[in-house]
Amino acid sequence: MVSEAEKYKNEDEAQKQRIGAKNALESYAYNMKSTMEDDKMKNKVSEDARKTVIDKCAEAVDWLDKNQTAEKDEFEYQHKKLEKVCQPIITKLYQAGGTPEGGMPSGMPGGGMPVGFAGTT
């Protein structure tokens, strides 16, 4: 019985981490999209940069919709892929003093990392 409980505990922990990675990607994508669509950002970020971020966020959300049962590593890979596009744009904005009200989205310089996400900042 004890070994069975350990097995389920390990499975539960793996599932918890998988869901955390999925939620982190989803939250990041929606936060970045929202940040770029904010009227206050229109004068602070070029239209091309805004479109790039919004399009990549839409791709990430579409991927999430089609891959609900993906593994933790796959969610983290997609998150890092999205960050590679967004981070330079947001970092430039941040350095220019154009941070949005309320700070930066999760995972960005000046922003908080989502709880349970074991990625890098």
mmCIF file of the C-alpha atoms, coordinates in Angstrom:
data_MODEL
# 
_entry.id   MODEL 
# 
loop_
_atom_site.group_PDB 
_atom_site.id 
_atom_site.type_symbol 
_atom_site.label_atom_id 
_atom_site.label_alt_id 
_atom_site.label_comp_id 
_atom_site.label_asym_id 
_atom_site.label_entity_id 
_atom_site.label_seq_id 
_atom_site.pdbx_PDB_ins_code 
_atom_site.Cartn_x 
_atom_site.Cartn_y 
_atom_site.Cartn_z 
_atom_site.occupancy 
_atom_site.B_iso_or_equiv 
_atom_site.pdbx_formal_charge 
_atom_site.auth_seq_id 
_atom_site.auth_comp_id 
_atom_site.auth_asym_id 
_atom_site.auth_atom_id 
_atom_site.pdbx_PDB_model_num 
ATOM 1   C CA . MET A 1 1   ? 0.000  0.000  0.000   1.00 0.00 ? 1   MET A CA 1 
ATOM 2   C CA . VAL A 1 2   ? 2.832  2.383  0.803   1.00 0.00 ? 2   VAL A CA 1 
ATOM 3   C CA . SER A 1 3   ? 4.495  1.822  -2.579  1.00 0.00 ? 3   SER A CA 1 
ATOM 4   C CA . GLU A 1 4   ? 1.149  2.428  -4.291  1.00 0.00 ? 4   GLU A CA 1 
ATOM 5   C CA . ALA A 1 5   ? 0.745  5.706  -2.417  1.00 0.00 ? 5   ALA A CA 1 
ATOM 6   C CA . GLU A 1 6   ? 4.276  6.736  -3.437  1.00 0.00 ? 6   GLU A CA 1 
ATOM 7   C CA . LYS A 1 7   ? 3.475  5.923  -7.053  1.00 0.00 ? 7   LYS A CA 1 
ATOM 8   C CA . TYR A 1 8   ? 0.360  8.097  -6.984  1.00 0.00 ? 8   TYR A CA 1 
ATOM 9   C CA . LYS A 1 9   ? 2.204  10.851 -5.147  1.00 0.00 ? 9   LYS A CA 1 
ATOM 10  C CA . ASN A 1 10  ? 4.851  10.942 -7.879  1.00 0.00 ? 10  ASN A CA 1 
ATOM 11  C CA . GLU A 1 11  ? 2.202  10.910 -10.609 1.00 0.00 ? 11  GLU A CA 1 
ATOM 12  C CA . ASP A 1 12  ? 0.309  13.712 -8.861  1.00 0.00 ? 12  ASP A CA 1 
ATOM 13  C CA . GLU A 1 13  ? 3.474  15.802 -8.582  1.00 0.00 ? 13  GLU A CA 1 
ATOM 14  C CA . ALA A 1 14  ? 4.295  15.286 -12.272 1.00 0.00 ? 14  ALA A CA 1 
ATOM 15  C CA . GLN A 1 15  ? 0.730  16.265 -13.222 1.00 0.00 ? 15  GLN A CA 1 
ATOM 16  C CA . LYS A 1 16  ? 0.937  19.344 -10.994 1.00 0.00 ? 16  LYS A CA 1 
ATOM 17  C CA . GLN A 1 17  ? 4.178  20.438 -12.695 1.00 0.00 ? 17  GLN A CA 1 
ATOM 18  C CA . ARG A 1 18  ? 2.721  19.788 -16.166 1.00 0.00 ? 18  ARG A CA 1 
ATOM 19  C CA . ILE A 1 19  ? -0.348 21.902 -15.393 1.00 0.00 ? 19  ILE A CA 1 
ATOM 20  C CA . GLY A 1 20  ? 1.855  24.628 -13.886 1.00 0.00 ? 20  GLY A CA 1 
ATOM 21  C CA . ALA A 1 21  ? 3.949  24.788 -17.067 1.00 0.00 ? 21  ALA A CA 1 
ATOM 22  C CA . LYS A 1 22  ? 0.791  24.889 -19.214 1.00 0.00 ? 22  LYS A CA 1 
ATOM 23  C CA . ASN A 1 23  ? -0.722 27.674 -17.102 1.00 0.00 ? 23  ASN A CA 1 
ATOM 24  C CA . ALA A 1 24  ? 2.536  29.645 -17.167 1.00 0.00 ? 24  ALA A CA 1 
ATOM 25  C CA . LEU A 1 25  ? 2.631  29.560 -20.981 1.00 0.00 ? 25  LEU A CA 1 
ATOM 26  C CA . GLU A 1 26  ? -1.028 30.497 -21.275 1.00 0.00 ? 26  GLU A CA 1 
ATOM 27  C CA . SER A 1 27  ? -0.711 33.335 -18.774 1.00 0.00 ? 27  SER A CA 1 
ATOM 28  C CA . TYR A 1 28  ? 2.448  34.686 -20.399 1.00 0.00 ? 28  TYR A CA 1 
ATOM 29  C CA . ALA A 1 29  ? 0.880  34.638 -23.867 1.00 0.00 ? 29  ALA A CA 1 
ATOM 30  C CA . TYR A 1 30  ? -2.273 36.429 -22.733 1.00 0.00 ? 30  TYR A CA 1 
ATOM 31  C CA . ASN A 1 31  ? -0.334 38.970 -20.639 1.00 0.00 ? 31  ASN A CA 1 
ATOM 32  C CA . MET A 1 32  ? 2.017  39.805 -23.499 1.00 0.00 ? 32  MET A CA 1 
ATOM 33  C CA . LYS A 1 33  ? -0.851 40.093 -25.971 1.00 0.00 ? 33  LYS A CA 1 
ATOM 34  C CA . SER A 1 34  ? -2.764 42.327 -23.563 1.00 0.00 ? 34  SER A CA 1 
ATOM 35  C CA . THR A 1 35  ? 0.304  44.484 -22.963 1.00 0.00 ? 35  THR A CA 1 
ATOM 36  C CA . MET A 1 36  ? 0.853  45.008 -26.688 1.00 0.00 ? 36  MET A CA 1 
ATOM 37  C CA . GLU A 1 37  ? -2.836 45.767 -27.321 1.00 0.00 ? 37  GLU A CA 1 
ATOM 38  C CA . ASP A 1 38  ? -2.943 48.394 -24.555 1.00 0.00 ? 38  ASP A CA 1 
ATOM 39  C CA . ASP A 1 39  ? -3.577 51.856 -26.002 1.00 0.00 ? 39  ASP A CA 1 
ATOM 40  C CA . LYS A 1 40  ? -0.764 53.255 -23.852 1.00 0.00 ? 40  LYS A CA 1 
ATOM 41  C CA . MET A 1 41  ? 1.725  51.009 -25.653 1.00 0.00 ? 41  MET A CA 1 
ATOM 42  C CA . LYS A 1 42  ? 0.850  52.123 -29.178 1.00 0.00 ? 42  LYS A CA 1 
ATOM 43  C CA . ASN A 1 43  ? 3.152  55.138 -28.998 1.00 0.00 ? 43  ASN A CA 1 
ATOM 44  C CA . LYS A 1 44  ? 5.933  53.302 -27.167 1.00 0.00 ? 44  LYS A CA 1 
ATOM 45  C CA . VAL A 1 45  ? 6.418  50.236 -29.368 1.00 0.00 ? 45  VAL A CA 1 
ATOM 46  C CA . SER A 1 46  ? 6.628  50.110 -33.152 1.00 0.00 ? 46  SER A CA 1 
ATOM 47  C CA . GLU A 1 47  ? 3.651  48.683 -35.014 1.00 0.00 ? 47  GLU A CA 1 
ATOM 48  C CA . ASP A 1 48  ? 5.861  45.904 -36.432 1.00 0.00 ? 48  ASP A CA 1 
ATOM 49  C CA . ALA A 1 49  ? 7.085  44.900 -32.973 1.00 0.00 ? 49  ALA A CA 1 
ATOM 50  C CA . ARG A 1 50  ? 3.549  44.946 -31.573 1.00 0.00 ? 50  ARG A CA 1 
ATOM 51  C CA . LYS A 1 51  ? 2.265  42.853 -34.478 1.00 0.00 ? 51  LYS A CA 1 
ATOM 52  C CA . THR A 1 52  ? 5.118  40.359 -34.073 1.00 0.00 ? 52  THR A CA 1 
ATOM 53  C CA . VAL A 1 53  ? 4.370  39.856 -30.373 1.00 0.00 ? 53  VAL A CA 1 
ATOM 54  C CA . ILE A 1 54  ? 0.597  39.656 -30.881 1.00 0.00 ? 54  ILE A CA 1 
ATOM 55  C CA . ASP A 1 55  ? 0.993  37.143 -33.737 1.00 0.00 ? 55  ASP A CA 1 
ATOM 56  C CA . LYS A 1 56  ? 3.412  34.958 -31.762 1.00 0.00 ? 56  LYS A CA 1 
ATOM 57  C CA . CYS A 1 57  ? 1.096  35.031 -28.750 1.00 0.00 ? 57  CYS A CA 1 
ATOM 58  C CA . ALA A 1 58  ? -1.799 33.943 -30.972 1.00 0.00 ? 58  ALA A CA 1 
ATOM 59  C CA . GLU A 1 59  ? 0.361  31.095 -32.303 1.00 0.00 ? 59  GLU A CA 1 
ATOM 60  C CA . ALA A 1 60  ? 1.184  30.004 -28.742 1.00 0.00 ? 60  ALA A CA 1 
ATOM 61  C CA . VAL A 1 61  ? -2.490 30.042 -27.724 1.00 0.00 ? 61  VAL A CA 1 
ATOM 62  C CA . ASP A 1 62  ? -3.399 28.106 -30.856 1.00 0.00 ? 62  ASP A CA 1 
ATOM 63  C CA . TRP A 1 63  ? -0.680 25.552 -30.046 1.00 0.00 ? 63  TRP A CA 1 
ATOM 64  C CA . LEU A 1 64  ? -2.053 25.282 -26.490 1.00 0.00 ? 64  LEU A CA 1 
ATOM 65  C CA . ASP A 1 65  ? -5.571 24.682 -27.795 1.00 0.00 ? 65  ASP A CA 1 
ATOM 66  C CA . LYS A 1 66  ? -4.316 21.840 -29.983 1.00 0.00 ? 66  LYS A CA 1 
ATOM 67  C CA . ASN A 1 67  ? -1.939 20.321 -27.404 1.00 0.00 ? 67  ASN A CA 1 
ATOM 68  C CA . GLN A 1 68  ? -3.819 20.259 -24.102 1.00 0.00 ? 68  GLN A CA 1 
ATOM 69  C CA . THR A 1 69  ? -2.227 16.925 -23.147 1.00 0.00 ? 69  THR A CA 1 
ATOM 70  C CA . ALA A 1 70  ? 1.365  17.886 -23.978 1.00 0.00 ? 70  ALA A CA 1 
ATOM 71  C CA . GLU A 1 71  ? 4.127  17.145 -21.491 1.00 0.00 ? 71  GLU A CA 1 
ATOM 72  C CA . LYS A 1 72  ? 5.700  19.701 -19.145 1.00 0.00 ? 72  LYS A CA 1 
ATOM 73  C CA . ASP A 1 73  ? 8.838  19.951 -21.290 1.00 0.00 ? 73  ASP A CA 1 
ATOM 74  C CA . GLU A 1 74  ? 6.779  20.773 -24.376 1.00 0.00 ? 74  GLU A CA 1 
ATOM 75  C CA . PHE A 1 75  ? 4.944  23.589 -22.574 1.00 0.00 ? 75  PHE A CA 1 
ATOM 76  C CA . GLU A 1 76  ? 8.247  24.960 -21.266 1.00 0.00 ? 76  GLU A CA 1 
ATOM 77  C CA . TYR A 1 77  ? 9.784  24.793 -24.750 1.00 0.00 ? 77  TYR A CA 1 
ATOM 78  C CA . GLN A 1 78  ? 6.859  26.765 -26.213 1.00 0.00 ? 78  GLN A CA 1 
ATOM 79  C CA . HIS A 1 79  ? 7.140  29.287 -23.366 1.00 0.00 ? 79  HIS A CA 1 
ATOM 80  C CA . LYS A 1 80  ? 10.860 29.830 -24.019 1.00 0.00 ? 80  LYS A CA 1 
ATOM 81  C CA . LYS A 1 81  ? 10.197 30.106 -27.750 1.00 0.00 ? 81  LYS A CA 1 
ATOM 82  C CA . LEU A 1 82  ? 7.640  32.857 -27.111 1.00 0.00 ? 82  LEU A CA 1 
ATOM 83  C CA . GLU A 1 83  ? 9.957  34.602 -24.637 1.00 0.00 ? 83  GLU A CA 1 
ATOM 84  C CA . LYS A 1 84  ? 12.719 34.721 -27.271 1.00 0.00 ? 84  LYS A CA 1 
ATOM 85  C CA . VAL A 1 85  ? 10.443 36.841 -29.444 1.00 0.00 ? 85  VAL A CA 1 
ATOM 86  C CA . CYS A 1 86  ? 8.921  39.008 -26.710 1.00 0.00 ? 86  CYS A CA 1 
ATOM 87  C CA . GLN A 1 87  ? 11.828 39.589 -24.377 1.00 0.00 ? 87  GLN A CA 1 
ATOM 88  C CA . PRO A 1 88  ? 13.977 41.800 -26.640 1.00 0.00 ? 88  PRO A CA 1 
ATOM 89  C CA . ILE A 1 89  ? 10.990 44.017 -27.433 1.00 0.00 ? 89  ILE A CA 1 
ATOM 90  C CA . ILE A 1 90  ? 9.885  44.330 -23.819 1.00 0.00 ? 90  ILE A CA 1 
ATOM 91  C CA . THR A 1 91  ? 13.461 44.795 -22.589 1.00 0.00 ? 91  THR A CA 1 
ATOM 92  C CA . LYS A 1 92  ? 13.950 47.675 -25.032 1.00 0.00 ? 92  LYS A CA 1 
ATOM 93  C CA . LEU A 1 93  ? 10.674 49.196 -23.840 1.00 0.00 ? 93  LEU A CA 1 
ATOM 94  C CA . TYR A 1 94  ? 11.687 48.720 -20.209 1.00 0.00 ? 94  TYR A CA 1 
ATOM 95  C CA . GLN A 1 95  ? 15.102 50.321 -20.762 1.00 0.00 ? 95  GLN A CA 1 
ATOM 96  C CA . ALA A 1 96  ? 13.474 53.290 -22.493 1.00 0.00 ? 96  ALA A CA 1 
ATOM 97  C CA . GLY A 1 97  ? 11.326 53.851 -19.406 1.00 0.00 ? 97  GLY A CA 1 
ATOM 98  C CA . GLY A 1 98  ? 8.106  52.908 -21.164 1.00 0.00 ? 98  GLY A CA 1 
ATOM 99  C CA . THR A 1 99  ? 6.947  50.169 -18.812 1.00 0.00 ? 99  THR A CA 1 
ATOM 100 C CA . PRO A 1 100 ? 3.207  49.670 -18.663 1.00 0.00 ? 100 PRO A CA 1 
ATOM 101 C CA . GLU A 1 101 ? 1.278  50.558 -15.527 1.00 0.00 ? 101 GLU A CA 1 
ATOM 102 C CA . GLY A 1 102 ? 1.465  47.719 -13.028 1.00 0.00 ? 102 GLY A CA 1 
ATOM 103 C CA . GLY A 1 103 ? 4.901  46.524 -14.167 1.00 0.00 ? 103 GLY A CA 1 
ATOM 104 C CA . MET A 1 104 ? 5.943  43.930 -16.665 1.00 0.00 ? 104 MET A CA 1 
ATOM 105 C CA . PRO A 1 105 ? 4.177  40.651 -17.423 1.00 0.00 ? 105 PRO A CA 1 
ATOM 106 C CA . SER A 1 106 ? 5.301  37.499 -15.657 1.00 0.00 ? 106 SER A CA 1 
ATOM 107 C CA . GLY A 1 107 ? 8.685  36.260 -16.741 1.00 0.00 ? 107 GLY A CA 1 
ATOM 108 C CA . MET A 1 108 ? 9.937  39.642 -17.918 1.00 0.00 ? 108 MET A CA 1 
ATOM 109 C CA . PRO A 1 109 ? 12.499 41.943 -16.322 1.00 0.00 ? 109 PRO A CA 1 
ATOM 110 C CA . GLY A 1 110 ? 10.683 43.632 -13.482 1.00 0.00 ? 110 GLY A CA 1 
ATOM 111 C CA . GLY A 1 111 ? 7.822  41.125 -13.599 1.00 0.00 ? 111 GLY A CA 1 
ATOM 112 C CA . GLY A 1 112 ? 7.073  38.185 -11.369 1.00 0.00 ? 112 GLY A CA 1 
ATOM 113 C CA . MET A 1 113 ? 7.518  34.574 -12.451 1.00 0.00 ? 113 MET A CA 1 
ATOM 114 C CA . PRO A 1 114 ? 4.329  32.533 -12.279 1.00 0.00 ? 114 PRO A CA 1 
ATOM 115 C CA . VAL A 1 115 ? 4.099  30.289 -9.230  1.00 0.00 ? 115 VAL A CA 1 
ATOM 116 C CA . GLY A 1 116 ? 5.239  26.774 -9.997  1.00 0.00 ? 116 GLY A CA 1 
ATOM 117 C CA . PHE A 1 117 ? 7.190  27.682 -13.140 1.00 0.00 ? 117 PHE A CA 1 
ATOM 118 C CA . ALA A 1 118 ? 10.724 26.367 -13.032 1.00 0.00 ? 118 ALA A CA 1 
ATOM 119 C CA . GLY A 1 119 ? 11.939 28.388 -16.016 1.00 0.00 ? 119 GLY A CA 1 
ATOM 120 C CA . THR A 1 120 ? 14.515 31.146 -16.064 1.00 0.00 ? 120 THR A CA 1 
ATOM 121 C CA . THR A 1 121 ? 13.951 34.858 -15.731 1.00 0.00 ? 121 THR A CA 1 
# 
